[in-house]
Amino acid sequence: MPYLFAHFREKLTPDGEQIYFAVSKNGYDFTAVNGSKPVITCDKGEMGCRDIDVIRLKDNSFVFIATDLCIVNRMDENHDVNWADISSNGSKFISLWRSDDLVHFTPQELKYFGRDDFGCIWAPEIFYDEAADDYIIHFSATVKADNFQKMAIYYTKTKDFESFTYPKLFFEKECGVFDSHLVKIDGTYHLFYKTCAKPLMNMHETSKDLFTTWQHDFDFQNYMASLYRPGSHEAATTYILPDGKWCLMLDFFGCEKEKMGYVPFISEKAGDAHFHQVNQLFSFPYGFKHGKVIEISDEEYKKILSKEDFEVLANKIFMITKYLVLEYSGYKRWYFEKQLKNIGSIEREILFVRNKEKLDEIIAVACLKKTTLEKKICTLYVVENFRSMGIGSALLSESFKFLGTTTPLI
């Protein structure tokens, strides 16, 4: 099951505050897209964006939204930022793009929700309300009534992303809250957010109704309090992994800029918010900042990877198995002309493992074939220095899942 991770990057140049893509075949190991350069860039508003969200609509098209904000363009000569000014004198728009295929995108639009008293609109996220057949956009904002002192979560509804209802208060705490993430699992709504103070950390609440009382999750709060620098995590987003486990990503900024980015947490079951941090199970080509993960199809995965990205990855995988040319003279031709060209179909797949310490290095690979007549592991190889570490067994297990059998041809 492939995934798309849309995000921005923390840099000292405006090209960081644009929309970047990364993809993953398993939800754990992500590959940069477009040579680690932006896929979508801003040419309106503040000429940059943060807090990226994407949703697949009912018609199978996509909408991207983001905060209309470029911090770099607001920095002084010492790279300092006046957050009080940004939160009271920020953009009153969000940025929006549409796409039918995750490859081509409409021009940037600035969407206004009709309230002049907001000091800013941050971290917008889209939630589809099936019962009302509405798309709910919830976001963090300050208001003029209290002199922009307290951040709270507001919402607006839309059916077409052209007209929007007048924004109303969705969720608040006396200390202020921001960075809301909303998901529904098995009839229960889960709201993740971060408090502004007392204590400064991420929280989780649940409800059976979107617009009534929320129940605070003290177990989650206690676990968050145990983290290293709990106040330095924000921007919660969640997704369900292929094995049914629930992944929570929190954007960590309590370190030097080049190391900032999402850190992963896992619970054993979707809807169970008893998470534990598992950095060692995931790999990222660089630090991903505030974004969103969605499931995509095999065909979409292949389309998103540019020709250059795909060729680089394909060659790296081939290089660790090229020894097979000595045993099978037609191996190179088979790999590039038969196996590789059919990736994304239901009949062919290539699974691979990266070196966690050196992410551009492939250390294991499995080439698979699944037809009505044959379910086969064509190649399974682990680089010698990484054997006896369980990598081959894990790769074999994933191969069985794709092939749908524990007794394939080998």
DOLUMFI-609975 format. One record per residue (C-alpha): x, z, y; residue in three letters. Coordinates in steps of 0.2 Angstrom, whole numbers, plus 2048, in hexadecimal, padded with zeros to 3 digits. Layout:
<nodes>
XZYala;...
</nodes>
This chain:
<nodes>
800800800met;8097FA810pro;808803821tyr;80B7FF833leu;81280C83Fphe;810807851ala;81A81285Dhis;82581286Cphe;83781786Earg;83F825879glu;84D81C883lys;85381C895leu;84E80A898thr;83C80489Apro;83D7F988Aasp;83B809880gly;82A80C887glu;8227FD87Fgln;81A7FB86Eile;8257FA85Ftyr;8207F784Cphe;8277FD83Cala;8207F982Bval;82180281Aser;81C7FD808lys;81A80F803asn;81681A812gly;827823811tyr;835816815asp;83280C825phe;83A7FB82Athr;83C7F683Cala;8337E6842val;8397D984Easn;84B7DF84Dgly;8477F0854ser;8407E8864lys;82F7EA86Cpro;8217E0864val;8157E2873ile;81B7E5885thr;8127EA895cys;8117DF8A4asp;8037E98ADlys;8007FB8B4gly;8108068B3glu;8197F88A9met;81B80389Agly;81180D88Dcys;81281C882arg;806824875asp;80281586Bile;7F2814861asp;7EB806856val;7DB80484Cile;7D47F7840arg;7C37F2846leu;7B47EF83Blys;7B77DC83Dasp;7C97DE836asn;7D17DB847ser;7DC7E8850phe;7DC7F1861val;7EB7FA868phe;7EA806876ile;7F781187Fala;7FB81C88Ethr;7FE81289Dasp;80E81B8A1leu;8218178A3cys;82B8278A4ile;83B81D8A7val;8348158B7asn;82F8268BDarg;84082E8BBmet;84C8338C9asp;85E82F8CAglu;86283E8BEasn;8558388B2his;84A8478B6asp;8378458B6val;82984E8C0asn;81C8518B3trp;81185A8BFala;81084A8C9asp;80D83F8BAile;7FF84A8B4ser;7F684B8C5ser;7FB83A8CCasn;7FB82F8BCgly;7F381F8B7ser;7E08208B5lys;7E08118A8phe;7E580F896ile;7EE7FF890ser;7E57F5882leu;7E97E6878trp;7E07DD86Aarg;7E67D385Bser;7DF7CA84Casp;7EF7CA841asp;7FB7D7848leu;8067C884Dval;7FD7C185Chis;7F77CC86Aphe;7EC7CA879thr;7F37CD88Apro;7F47DF890gln;7E37E6897glu;7E27F68A2leu;7D17FF89Elys;7C980B8AAtyr;7BC8178A4phe;7B381B8B4gly;7BA82C8BAarg;7C482D8C9asp;7C78408C7asp;7D483E8B9phe;7E68428BDgly;7EC8398AEcys;7E683189Eile;7F2835890trp;7F383287Dala;7E382887Apro;7DE826868glu;7CF81D860ile;7C3824853phe;7B581A84Btyr;7A582584Aasp;79C81D83Cglu;78C82683Fala;78A820850ala;79380F84Easp;79E81385Dasp;7B0813860tyr;7B5824868ile;7C5824873ile;7CB836876his;7D9839881phe;7E284788Bser;7DF84989Eala;7E08548ACthr;7D28558BAval;7D18588CClys;7C48668CBala;7D28738C6asp;7E086A8D0asn;7E68618C0phe;7EC8728B9gln;7E58718A7lys;7E686389Amet;7D786088Fala;7D0853883ile;7C384788Atyr;7BA838881tyr;7B1828885thr;7A781D879lys;7A780A877thr;7A17FD86Blys;7AB7EE872asp;7B97F687Cphe;7B27ED88Bglu;7A57FA891ser;7A880D890phe;79D81C892thr;7A182989Ftyr;7AF834899pro;7A9846893lys;7B385588Eleu;7B685587Bphe;7C1864878phe;7CA871882glu;7D3882882lys;7D788E890glu;7EA88A88Ecys;7E787788Egly;7E986B880val;7EF85987Ephe;7F484C871asp;7E484C867ser;7E3843856his;7D284284Dleu;7CF83D83Bval;7C083F82Flys;7C384381Cile;7B5846810asp;7A984B81Dgly;7B4856827thr;7BB852838tyr;7CD85883Bhis;7D385A84Dleu;7E685C850phe;7EC860861tyr;7FA86986Blys;7F7878876thr;800878887cys;80488A886ala;80189B87Elys;807896871pro;80E885874leu;80C87C863met;802870859asn;7F1876852met;7E3870846his;7D1873846glu;7C286D83Bthr;7B086983Dser;7A1861834lys;79B85A845asp;7A5851852leu;79D859861phe;79986B85Cthr;7A487A857thr;7B6878850trp;7BE884844gln;7D0889848his;7DC888839asp;7E789783Aphe;7F189382Basp;7F6882833phe;7FB88C843gln;80589883Aasn;80F88A831tyr;812881842met;819892849ala;82689283Bser;82D881840leu;83E87F849tyr;83987E85Barg;82687D858pro;82387986Agly;82D869869ser;82186085Dhis;812856863glu;808846861ala;801849850ala;7FB83B845thr;7F683A833thr;7F482E825tyr;7F182E812ile;800829807leu;7FD81E7F8pro;7FF82D7ECasp;7F08367F5gly;7FB8427FFlys;7F7845811trp;80584181Dcys;80684A82Eleu;81384383Bmet;81884D84Aleu;823846858asp;83285285Aphe;83B85286Bphe;84586286Agly;856859868cys;86084C871glu;85783C875lys;85E830868glu;85883C85Alys;84683F861met;838838856gly;82B83C849tyr;82E84883Bval;82384882Bpro;819855823phe;80F853813ile;80085C80Bser;7FB8597F8glu;7EA8537FDlys;7E284A80Bala;7D8856815gly;7E286580Fasp;7EC86A81Fala;7F9875816his;80886A81Aphe;81B86C817his;829863820gln;831855815val;83E84C81Fasn;848847810gln;83A83D809leu;838831817phe;844824820ser;84281D831phe;84E81083Apro;84E81A84Atyr;843827852gly;831822853phe;82782A862lys;81582D864his;80C82085Agly;80081D84Clys;801818839val;7F480D831ile;7F2804820glu;7F47F1820ile;7F37E4813ser;8027DC809asp;7FE7CC813glu;7FE7D5823glu;80F7DE81Ftyr;8177CD81Blys;8117C682Blys;8167D4836ile;8287D3830leu;8307C583Aser;83A7B8831lys;84A7C0836glu;8457D1831asp;83F7CB820phe;84F7C081Dglu;85A7CF821val;8517DB815leu;8507CE807ala;8627CA808asn;8677DD808lys;85C7DF7F8ile;8647D07F0phe;8767D67F3met;8747E57E8ile;86E7DA7DAthr;8787CB7DClys;8837D07CDtyr;8757C97C2leu;87A7B87C7val;8887BA7BBleu;87C7BE7ADglu;86E7B27B2tyr;8747A27BCser;86379F7C3gly;8607B17CAtyr;8647AD7DClys;85879E7DCarg;84A7A87D3trp;84C7B77DFtyr;84B7AC7EFphe;83F79E7E9glu;8337A77DDlys;8337BA7E0gln;8367BB7F2leu;82A7AD7F7lys;81C7B57EEasn;81E7C77F6ile;80D7CC7FDgly;8047C47EFser;7FC7CE7E1ile;8087C77D4glu;8197CB7DCarg;8217DB7E4glu;8327E17E8ile;8347F47EAleu;8447FB7F2phe;84C80C7F7val;85780F806arg;86681A808asn;85F829812lys;87082C81Aglu;87281981Elys;861811821leu;8687FF821asp;86E80180Fglu;8637FD800ile;8688077F1ile;85B8037E4ala;84F7F47E1val;8417EF7D4ala;83A7DD7D3cys;8297DD7CBleu;81E7CF7C4lys;80B7D27C0lys;8007C57B9thr;7F27C47ADthr;7FE7C07A0leu;80D7CA7A4glu;8117DA7ADlys;8247DB7AElys;8327E57B7ile;83E7D67BAcys;84C7E07C2thr;84F7F27C4leu;85F7F87CBtyr;8678077D3val;8788067DCval;8848107D1glu;88881D7DEasn;8768227DFphe;8728247CCarg;86D8347C4ser;8638397D3met;8528357CEgly;8518257D8ile;84F81A7C9gly;8418247C2ser;8388247D2ala;83A8127D4leu;83480F7C2leu;82481A7C5ser;8208107D5glu;8228007CAser;8168067BDphe;8098097CBlys;80B7F77D2phe;80A7F07C0leu;7FC7FB7BBgly;8057FF7AAthr;81280B7A4thr;8177FF796thr;81D7EF7A0pro;8287E279Aleu;83A7E579File;
</nodes>
